[in-house]
Amino acid sequence: MMPLPASWRGVEARVDVAETVGALADKLIIVQLKLYHMTEQAERPDASADFRGQCLDRVDVLRHQRADLSKELDELLSAIASGAVAPRVFRQFKMYNDPRYRIDGERR
């Protein structure tokens, strides 16, 4: 196990989390877009009553998902602000644009 950074030493009950504020915000935006478009489908006058009913059921599920994600984001922001949670930094090591990682037959 890696030692804690000096700035964290002495902090009790600090929890590392993998979910980031940005990832939660991204999920929230995607659910909101789905909710918007599913509501449009549920209100289509040319669609069958059965189809509109299925869409309304999905609207209900999406609203619950939005509420859950909003609550989780609020809780995470509060926990970060209080120091109870330490968000992790995940480095991205992208290989697809670096020719050094290509096998000889794949070089462009």
N, C-alpha and C positions, 0 to 999 in steps of 0.2 A: 504494500500500500504506500502511495506517495505521501510524503509529509505535507502537512498543511502549509500554505504560504504564511510568511511571517505576520501579515496583516490579519490573519484568521486565528492565530494562536491565542488561546485563552477564551475564545468565543464558545460558549456552551450551547448544545442542542442545535447547532447549525446543520441544515440539511442541504445536500446537493440535489438539484433537480435537472432532469434532462430536457424537459419541456421549456421552451423559451417564450418570452413575452411575444416576440415576433411570430413564432410558430402558432401560438394560440390566436393572435390577432389575424393571421392568415386563414386559419380554420374558421374563425368567426365570420370573416368577409365571404368566404366560399359558401358557408351555410346561408348567409344573408342573401347572396345572389340566387342560390337554389330556391330559397323561400320566395323571393320576388317572382321568379319565373314560374314556380309551381302555382303560386296564387293566380298569375295570369292564366295558366291552363285551367285552373278550377273555375274561372269566371268566363271561359269561352262559351258564347251562346250557341255555337255550331257543334259543340261536343255533346256526347250522350250524357244522360244523368249518371249512369254508372261510371263513366270516365271522370266526370267532375267530382263524384263522390270519392273515388280513389285519390284524386288529386287533393281533395280537402283532408283526407286522412294523412296524406304525406305532409301537407302544410302543418298539421298538428304535430307530427313527429319533428319536423324541422324547427318549429317554434320551441319545442322542448330542448332540442339540441342547442339552439341559439342561447336559451336561458342557461343551460348547463355550462356552455363555453364562456359566457359572460361572467357567470359566478366564479368559474375557475380562474379566469383572467384577473378579476378583481381580487380574489384571494391570493394569487401569486404576486400581484403588484404590492399588496399590503405586506405579505411575508418578506418580500425583498426589501421594502422600505424599512421594516422593523429589524432587519438583519437576521431573521429566523431562517431564511433561505438564501443560499448562494447559487445563483445560476451558473451553470458550467459554460465554458467557452469551447465550442467544437470547431476545430480547424478543418477547413476544406482543402483536401489535397487533390486537386483536379488533375487528371492525367490525360484527358482526351485531346487537349490542345498542345501538349508538349511532345515533340517528335522523339525525345530521348526515351520515352516509354514504349515506343512502337517496336514491334518485332520487325526484323529486316524486310520481310515480305509485305508489310503494311506501310512502309514509309512512302510518303507522298512527295 
